[in-house]
């Protein structure tokens, strides 16, 4: 992992979008969350302390999946919450395996 990039990302705010779909590509669930990146390492991945919570959320240690977020308002569809000017953003799609395989 790029240590210089890691140092720059620590304590920065990130918004996360996760889509869970079945094996046919049908969307089962969508999640949106945000928080501060508190640590990054090979073992735990990208660890985020979720906003207004003591909960830690872990993403895989793939720094290429994180992009700088353009300035602006980000409104979460599920909650109506607005996040202003986060530093980073990432989206993930999780495909559940076919139960018949």
N, CA, C and O atoms as a DFTB+ gen file, in Angstrom:
404 C
 N C O
     1  1       0.836      -1.182       0.000
     2  2       0.000       0.000       0.000
     3  2       0.882       1.248       0.000
     4  3       2.002       1.235       0.511
     5  1       0.371       2.293      -0.565
     6  2       1.066       3.570      -0.681
     7  2       0.976       4.320       0.652
     8  3      -0.061       4.897       0.979
     9  1       2.068       4.304       1.413
    10  2       2.073       4.916       2.746
    11  2       1.756       6.404       2.695
    12  3       1.063       6.918       3.573
    13  1       2.251       7.098       1.683
    14  2       1.987       8.528       1.558
    15  2       0.489       8.798       1.376
    16  3      -0.060       9.728       1.967
    17  1      -0.152       7.984       0.560
    18  2      -1.589       8.129       0.329
    19  2      -2.363       7.816       1.613
    20  3      -3.327       8.507       1.945
    21  1      -1.943       6.785       2.324
    22  2      -2.600       6.409       3.570
    23  2      -2.552       7.559       4.569
    24  3      -3.572       7.904       5.165
    25  1      -1.388       8.148       4.753
    26  2      -1.233       9.255       5.697
    27  2      -2.174      10.404       5.328
    28  3      -2.776      11.022       6.206
    29  1      -2.299      10.683       4.050
    30  2      -3.165      11.766       3.582
    31  2      -4.650      11.452       3.827
    32  3      -5.444      12.371       4.028
    33  1      -5.032      10.176       3.814
    34  2      -6.439       9.788       3.945
    35  2      -6.933       9.702       5.394
    36  3      -8.133       9.813       5.645
    37  1      -6.027       9.509       6.335
    38  2      -6.421       9.344       7.730
    39  2      -7.098      10.625       8.239
    40  3      -6.654      11.740       7.964
    41  1      -8.181      10.425       8.984
    42  2      -8.986      11.496       9.571
    43  2      -9.755      12.315       8.538
    44  3     -10.226      13.411       8.841
    45  1      -9.882      11.795       7.333
    46  2     -10.667      12.466       6.301
    47  2     -12.051      11.820       6.231
    48  3     -12.221      10.642       6.548
    49  1     -13.034      12.618       5.808
    50  2     -14.423      12.157       5.750
    51  2     -14.695      11.447       4.416
    52  3     -14.266      11.906       3.357
    53  1     -15.407      10.331       4.485
    54  2     -15.692       9.531       3.294
    55  2     -17.184       9.168       3.264
    56  3     -17.791       8.891       4.299
    57  1     -17.755       9.177       2.062
    58  2     -19.109       8.654       1.883
    59  2     -18.995       7.316       1.166
    60  3     -18.149       7.128       0.291
    61  1     -19.867       6.391       1.557
    62  2     -19.800       5.012       1.070
    63  2     -21.166       4.613       0.527
    64  3     -22.189       4.821       1.180
    65  1     -21.174       4.043      -0.666
    66  2     -22.387       3.486      -1.241
    67  2     -22.182       2.010      -1.507
    68  3     -21.202       1.617      -2.141
    69  1     -23.096       1.200      -1.030
    70  2     -22.996      -0.254      -1.221
    71  2     -24.306      -0.767      -1.806
    72  3     -25.386      -0.495      -1.282
    73  1     -24.190      -1.516      -2.906
    74  2     -25.339      -2.164      -3.526
    75  2     -25.164      -3.662      -3.379
    76  3     -24.110      -4.209      -3.704
    77  1     -26.203      -4.324      -2.885
    78  2     -26.180      -5.787      -2.775
    79  2     -27.184      -6.317      -3.786
    80  3     -28.348      -5.918      -3.803
    81  1     -26.705      -7.225      -4.628
    82  2     -27.573      -7.778      -5.667
    83  2     -27.524      -9.295      -5.639
    84  3     -26.594      -9.899      -5.105
    85  1     -28.569      -9.906      -6.240
    86  2     -28.574     -11.365      -6.335
    87  2     -27.724     -11.788      -7.530
    88  3     -27.167     -10.944      -8.232
    89  1     -27.628     -13.075      -7.753
    90  2     -26.765     -13.601      -8.819
    91  2     -27.241     -13.219     -10.213
    92  3     -26.492     -13.358     -11.180
    93  1     -28.485     -12.737     -10.333
    94  2     -29.021     -12.302     -11.624
    95  2     -28.912     -10.793     -11.827
    96  3     -29.373     -10.264     -12.838
    97  1     -28.298     -10.101     -10.862
    98  2     -28.127      -8.661     -10.986
    99  2     -29.288      -7.832     -10.468
   100  3     -29.296      -6.612     -10.631
   101  1     -30.268      -8.475      -9.848
   102  2     -31.391      -7.738      -9.269
   103  2     -30.956      -7.115      -7.936
   104  3     -30.378      -7.793      -7.087
   105  1     -31.237      -5.833      -7.763
   106  2     -30.838      -5.143      -6.542
   107  2     -31.700      -5.602      -5.375
   108  3     -32.929      -5.558      -5.434
   109  1     -31.031      -6.043      -4.315
   110  2     -31.704      -6.496      -3.099
   111  2     -31.704      -5.409      -2.026
   112  3     -32.657      -5.274      -1.259
   113  1     -30.620      -4.640      -1.989
   114  2     -30.474      -3.642      -0.930
   115  2     -29.442      -2.601      -1.353
   116  3     -28.477      -2.913      -2.050
   117  1     -29.657      -1.375      -0.926
   118  2     -28.671      -0.313      -1.126
   119  2     -28.445       0.376       0.209
   120  3     -29.393       0.679       0.933
   121  1     -27.174       0.622       0.528
   122  2     -26.806       1.265       1.786
   123  2     -25.959       2.491       1.472
   124  3     -25.152       2.482       0.543
   125  1     -26.150       3.528       2.248
   126  2     -25.310       4.708       2.170
   127  2     -24.900       5.055       3.588
   128  3     -25.726       5.031       4.500
   129  1     -23.625       5.380       3.777
   130  2     -23.126       5.735       5.097
   131  2     -21.927       6.656       4.934
   132  3     -21.396       6.814       3.834
   133  1     -21.511       7.255       6.026
   134  2     -20.336       8.122       5.964
   135  2     -19.672       8.185       7.328
   136  3     -20.275       7.873       8.355
   137  1     -18.415       8.597       7.309
   138  2     -17.657       8.706       8.546
   139  2     -16.226       9.096       8.255
   140  3     -15.876       9.459       7.132
   141  1     -15.407       9.015       9.283
   142  2     -14.002       9.390       9.165
   143  2     -13.120       8.148       9.067
   144  3     -13.313       7.174       9.794
   145  1     -12.165       8.201       8.170
   146  2     -11.192       7.108       8.025
   147  2     -10.254       7.184       9.225
   148  3      -9.590       8.200       9.428
   149  1     -10.194       6.118      10.020
   150  2      -9.374       6.164      11.228
   151  2      -8.079       5.350      11.114
   152  3      -7.108       5.628      11.817
   153  1      -8.065       4.355      10.237
   154  2      -6.822       3.615       9.997
   155  2      -6.970       2.799       8.717
   156  3      -8.072       2.480       8.271
   157  1      -5.821       2.480       8.152
   158  2      -5.765       1.663       6.928
   159  2      -4.575       0.729       7.060
   160  3      -3.454       1.163       7.322
   161  1      -4.833      -0.562       6.875
   162  2      -3.738      -1.523       6.887
   163  2      -4.161      -2.764       6.105
   164  3      -5.333      -2.938       5.770
   165  1      -3.189      -3.614       5.826
   166  2      -3.462      -4.825       5.036
   167  2      -4.396      -5.793       5.754
   168  3      -5.196      -6.474       5.111
   169  1      -4.304      -5.860       7.070
   170  2      -5.094      -6.829       7.830
   171  2      -6.563      -6.416       7.950
   172  3      -7.454      -7.229       7.703
   173  1      -6.825      -5.152       8.329
   174  2      -8.196      -4.693       8.559
   175  2      -8.817      -4.004       7.350
   176  3     -10.040      -3.923       7.242
   177  1      -8.002      -3.522       6.462
   178  2      -8.498      -2.776       5.313
   179  2      -8.629      -1.301       5.649
   180  3      -7.835      -0.758       6.418
   181  1      -9.636      -0.653       5.069
   182  2      -9.916       0.760       5.323
   183  2     -10.972       0.795       6.430
   184  3     -12.095       0.329       6.238
   185  1     -10.607       1.346       7.579
   186  2     -11.492       1.336       8.746
   187  2     -12.071       2.739       8.929
   188  3     -11.342       3.725       9.038
   189  1     -13.400       2.798       8.960
   190  2     -14.126       4.061       9.071
   191  2     -14.916       4.065      10.373
   192  3     -15.609       3.098      10.688
   193  1     -14.810       5.157      11.132
   194  2     -15.681       5.361      12.294
   195  2     -16.908       6.071      11.757
   196  3     -16.835       7.225      11.334
   197  1     -18.034       5.376      11.776
   198  2     -19.247       5.919      11.189
   199  2     -19.730       7.158      11.942
   200  3     -19.588       7.260      13.160
   201  1     -20.300       8.090      11.192
   202  2     -20.785       9.361      11.729
   203  2     -21.825       9.134      12.824
   204  3     -22.724       8.306      12.681
   205  1     -21.687       9.880      13.913
   206  2     -22.618       9.813      15.059
   207  2     -22.749       8.412      15.633
   208  3     -23.830       8.008      16.063
   209  1     -21.648       7.672      15.639
   210  2     -21.679       6.300      16.126
   211  2     -20.286       5.912      16.612
   212  3     -19.288       6.525      16.232
   213  1     -20.234       4.904      17.444
   214  2     -18.942       4.330      17.840
   215  2     -18.599       3.134      16.954
   216  3     -17.562       2.495      17.135
   217  1     -19.478       2.838      15.994
   218  2     -19.305       1.686      15.125
   219  2     -18.181       1.909      14.119
   220  3     -18.070       2.976      13.515
   221  1     -17.356       0.888      13.953
   222  2     -16.329       0.899      12.918
   223  2     -16.815       0.044      11.757
   224  3     -17.343      -1.050      11.959
   225  1     -16.635       0.545      10.550
   226  2     -17.011      -0.182       9.341
   227  2     -15.741      -0.415       8.543
   228  3     -14.933       0.498       8.372
   229  1     -15.563      -1.635       8.053
   230  2     -14.331      -1.988       7.356
   231  2     -14.601      -2.284       5.886
   232  3     -15.526      -3.015       5.532
   233  1     -13.762      -1.689       5.045
   234  2     -13.776      -1.951       3.609
   235  2     -12.502      -2.693       3.243
   236  3     -11.517      -2.621       3.978
   237  1     -12.500      -3.402       2.125
   238  2     -11.261      -4.065       1.693
   239  2     -10.125      -3.041       1.524
   240  3     -10.384      -1.864       1.275
   241  1      -8.870      -3.490       1.658
   242  2      -7.726      -2.577       1.580
   243  2      -7.370      -2.191       0.139
   244  3      -6.221      -2.339      -0.279
   245  1      -8.333      -1.709      -0.599
   246  2      -8.140      -1.333      -2.004
   247  2      -8.214       0.187      -2.122
   248  3      -9.301       0.745      -2.275
   249  1      -7.071       0.855      -2.051
   250  2      -7.040       2.312      -2.111
   251  2      -7.508       2.840      -3.462
   252  3      -7.980       3.974      -3.551
   253  1      -7.384       2.035      -4.511
   254  2      -7.837       2.466      -5.840
   255  2      -9.357       2.591      -5.923
   256  3      -9.876       3.221      -6.844
   257  1     -10.071       1.997      -4.970
   258  2     -11.530       2.076      -4.975
   259  2     -12.043       3.384      -4.367
   260  3     -13.238       3.676      -4.420
   261  1     -11.138       4.158      -3.798
   262  2     -11.502       5.419      -3.145
   263  2     -11.091       6.572      -4.049
   264  3      -9.942       6.664      -4.481
   265  1     -12.056       7.455      -4.328
   266  2     -11.783       8.625      -5.165
   267  2     -12.021       9.892      -4.355
   268  3     -12.786       9.892      -3.391
   269  1     -11.356      10.973      -4.756
   270  2     -11.654      12.261      -4.151
   271  2     -13.068      12.649      -4.550
   272  3     -13.465      12.470      -5.701
   273  1     -13.824      13.178      -3.603
   274  2     -15.219      13.555      -3.861
   275  2     -15.270      15.010      -4.341
   276  3     -14.660      15.885      -3.727
   277  1     -15.989      15.270      -5.425
   278  2     -16.181      16.660      -5.834
   279  2     -16.926      17.429      -4.740
   280  3     -17.789      16.869      -4.064
   281  1     -16.595      18.699      -4.568
   282  2     -17.288      19.520      -3.575
   283  2     -18.776      19.548      -3.857
   284  3     -19.202      19.523      -5.011
   285  1     -19.563      19.601      -2.792
   286  2     -20.995      19.708      -2.976
   287  2     -21.770      19.007      -1.890
   288  3     -21.213      18.524      -0.904
   289  1     -23.087      18.963      -2.099
   290  2     -24.007      18.288      -1.187
   291  2     -24.282      16.888      -1.698
   292  3     -24.528      16.686      -2.887
   293  1     -24.239      15.929      -0.798
   294  2     -24.571      14.544      -1.117
   295  2     -25.748      14.151      -0.239
   296  3     -25.626      14.081       0.984
   297  1     -26.894      13.894      -0.872
   298  2     -28.107      13.546      -0.134
   299  2     -28.301      12.034      -0.189
   300  3     -28.322      11.440      -1.266
   301  1     -28.443      11.417       0.990
   302  2     -28.685       9.985       1.064
   303  2     -30.165       9.725       0.830
   304  3     -31.018      10.247       1.548
   305  1     -30.458       8.928      -0.163
   306  2     -31.848       8.643      -0.525
   307  2     -32.629       7.985       0.601
   308  3     -33.795       8.308       0.826
   309  1     -31.986       7.062       1.307
   310  2     -32.711       6.291       2.326
   311  2     -33.073       7.113       3.557
   312  3     -34.089       6.849       4.201
   313  1     -32.249       8.113       3.893
   314  2     -32.475       8.861       5.132
   315  2     -32.758      10.344       4.907
   316  3     -33.272      11.018       5.800
   317  1     -32.427      10.856       3.728
   318  2     -32.561      12.284       3.464
   319  2     -31.417      13.095       4.044
   320  3     -31.375      14.314       3.878
   321  1     -30.488      12.433       4.722
   322  2     -29.340      13.112       5.320
   323  2     -28.492      13.765       4.225
   324  3     -28.331      13.209       3.138
   325  1     -27.960      14.936       4.521
   326  2     -27.096      15.638       3.578
   327  2     -25.684      15.688       4.155
   328  3     -25.486      16.092       5.300
   329  1     -24.712      15.276       3.354
   330  2     -23.303      15.344       3.738
   331  2     -22.669      16.412       2.850
   332  3     -22.741      16.338       1.623
   333  1     -22.056      17.393       3.478
   334  2     -21.436      18.499       2.744
   335  2     -19.941      18.274       2.569
   336  3     -19.224      18.011       3.534
   337  1     -19.492      18.377       1.354
   338  2     -18.071      18.391       1.012
   339  2     -17.223      17.290       1.657
   340  3     -16.228      17.595       2.314
   341  1     -17.595      16.024       1.485
   342  2     -16.717      14.961       2.002
   343  2     -15.401      14.981       1.227
   344  3     -15.338      15.488       0.107
   345  1     -14.377      14.438       1.819
   346  2     -13.075      14.378       1.144
   347  2     -13.028      13.278       0.089
   348  3     -12.481      13.461      -0.998
   349  1     -13.622      12.120       0.438
   350  2     -13.530      10.941      -0.427
   351  2     -14.887      10.286      -0.612
   352  3     -15.832      10.540       0.136
   353  1     -14.959       9.434      -1.631
   354  2     -16.155       8.640      -1.878
   355  2     -15.738       7.283      -2.435
   356  3     -14.691       7.149      -3.068
   357  1     -16.581       6.280      -2.184
   358  2     -16.343       4.941      -2.730
   359  2     -17.685       4.238      -2.898
   360  3     -18.612       4.444      -2.115
   361  1     -17.770       3.420      -3.914
   362  2     -18.969       2.611      -4.130
   363  2     -18.558       1.170      -4.350
   364  3     -17.511       0.880      -4.930
   365  1     -19.404       0.280      -3.874
   366  2     -19.141      -1.148      -3.981
   367  2     -20.427      -1.859      -4.391
   368  3     -21.522      -1.461      -3.993
   369  1     -20.282      -2.910      -5.187
   370  2     -21.395      -3.798      -5.519
   371  2     -21.025      -5.195      -5.046
   372  3     -19.974      -5.731      -5.396
   373  1     -21.904      -5.767      -4.248
   374  2     -21.709      -7.120      -3.736
   375  2     -22.746      -8.009      -4.410
   376  3     -23.947      -7.756      -4.317
   377  1     -22.274      -9.047      -5.088
   378  2     -23.172      -9.974      -5.765
   379  2     -23.216     -11.273      -4.972
   380  3     -22.195     -11.928      -4.763
   381  1     -24.416     -11.629      -4.537
   382  2     -24.581     -12.876      -3.793
   383  2     -24.455     -14.051      -4.768
   384  3     -24.877     -13.942      -5.919
   385  1     -23.889     -15.156      -4.327
   386  2     -23.741     -16.309      -5.208
   387  2     -25.101     -16.951      -5.522
   388  3     -26.059     -16.819      -4.761
   389  1     -25.153     -17.628      -6.631
   390  2     -26.363     -18.354      -7.029
   391  2     -26.564     -19.491      -6.042
   392  3     -25.670     -20.320      -5.876
   393  1     -27.728     -19.552      -5.374
   394  2     -27.955     -20.599      -4.368
   395  2     -28.020     -22.003      -4.978
   396  3     -27.914     -22.995      -4.256
   397  1     -28.192     -22.095      -6.299
   398  2     -28.264     -23.399      -6.970
   399  2     -26.905     -23.936      -7.391
   400  3     -26.810     -25.038      -7.932
   401  1     -25.862     -23.171      -7.148
   402  2     -24.522     -23.625      -7.563
   403  2     -23.743     -24.149      -6.400
   404  3     -22.599     -24.572      -6.564
